[in-house]
Amino acid sequence: MAASYTLLQFSADPWNARFEDADKRSAFTVYVDENPNLIMKVAREAPWAQQHPDIMGPSNAFLYFGPGRTPGHLIYGNSTYHTMAQARNRKKETSTKGNVIALWETSQLADPFAAKLTIKHAALPIITEIVTTLTLNRIAHVSNWQ
């Protein structure tokens, strides 16, 4: 059976989340600057990433919001930008579900963390994209974006 990894999410607030592994190593941190529009950085922490040689792709993602925290665009590392709407595109109901490579679950009341993200080994090469999309989808949900 393929290995899986768990990241614990601290803070239910998507604007202020951080993820740690089971050994309390910081894996991802969300940084926010709002001057005048919101810019959010989802940063993969190097000491954690060095524990997983299969991690590839960018170590950071930048989310640029419009006025009043409206949807804007995002950039992975130094690549070209994508609109937040493009990043949030959902599969059509008629498409097949495929393999689940990551699962986000809210915690129980007694847990010291807000949620946990379980990632299959096959998802490690795109872990920054997964955490960024998760963060963006949570922001869209709490902001009531359509």
Secondary structure, DSSP 8 states (H G I E B T S, - for coil): ---EEEEEEE-S-GGG-EEEETT--EEEEEEEEESSSEEEEEEE-HHHHTT-TT--S-SEEEEE--GGG---EEEETTS-EEEHHHHT----TTS------EEEEE--TTSSSSEEEEEEGGGGGGHHHHHHHHHHHHHHHHTT--
